[in-house]
């Protein structure tokens, strides 16, 4: 299982990260403060790290960040900003993310997903209700059945699944799935892919797995 080391004394952040990232398929290992963070970083082979700047002094923070990068092949770090007026910002490396306080759950989830994509360490599978998505095989499985998807079809359902039932606007889906590769991508193109995808998924879900929310976007159903 892909593991994330979270170093924070903030119970709100710890609870948010543990619950949200756990549902996404990550193992979240928590440590508090500078001493706990250094000990955990030395003993845990984490795939990514979330560093709460408020949990330690800037000198220790810099040392820990540099040590983690050297031990883990320059993998990205997600920093949570220190709201103190005199707080020093840590040195950032390519691929790092810095989130401001108050931390929003979706921003934290997106930052971790980006870090995992940069290091190709996304969990192989993720669960949505009784449906399992396999990123390696590009499969959707449930109730003993499985369906293989094209890369584009899988990216559509993966994008929706990563939001855990939240509505994803049409423009956001177009940006995530096609980006700059398809400047001609339109809502009509997305609707065509979704129609085909729904037909493919009929054999693995008891009801519609992808829901259309009129004038707002799409979301995945977690009740299947």
HELIX and SHEET records of a PDB file:
HELIX    1   1 UNK A   11  UNK A   24  1                                  14    
HELIX    2   2 UNK A   33  UNK A   43  1                                  11    
HELIX    3   3 UNK A   53  UNK A   55  5                                   3    
HELIX    4   4 UNK A   58  UNK A   71  1                                  14    
HELIX    5   5 UNK A  105  UNK A  118  1                                  14    
HELIX    6   6 UNK A  151  UNK A  161  1                                  11    
HELIX    7   7 UNK A  170  UNK A  177  1                                   8    
HELIX    8   8 UNK A  179  UNK A  181  5                                   3    
HELIX    9   9 UNK A  187  UNK A  201  1                                  15    
HELIX   10  10 UNK A  202  UNK A  204  5                                   3    
SHEET    1   A 5 UNK A  27  UNK A  31  0                                        
SHEET    2   A 5 UNK A   3  UNK A   7  1                                        
SHEET    3   A 5 UNK A  48  UNK A  52  1                                        
SHEET    4   A 5 UNK A  77  UNK A  80  1                                        
SHEET    5   A 5 UNK A  97  UNK A  99  1                                        
SHEET    1   B 4 UNK A 125  UNK A 128  0                                        
SHEET    2   B 4 UNK A 131  UNK A 134 -1                                        
SHEET    3   B 4 UNK A 139  UNK A 142 -1                                        
SHEET    4   B 4 UNK A 145  UNK A 148 -1                                        
SHEET    1   C 2 UNK A 210  UNK A 213  0                                        
SHEET    2   C 2 UNK A 217  UNK A 220 -1                                        
END                                                                             
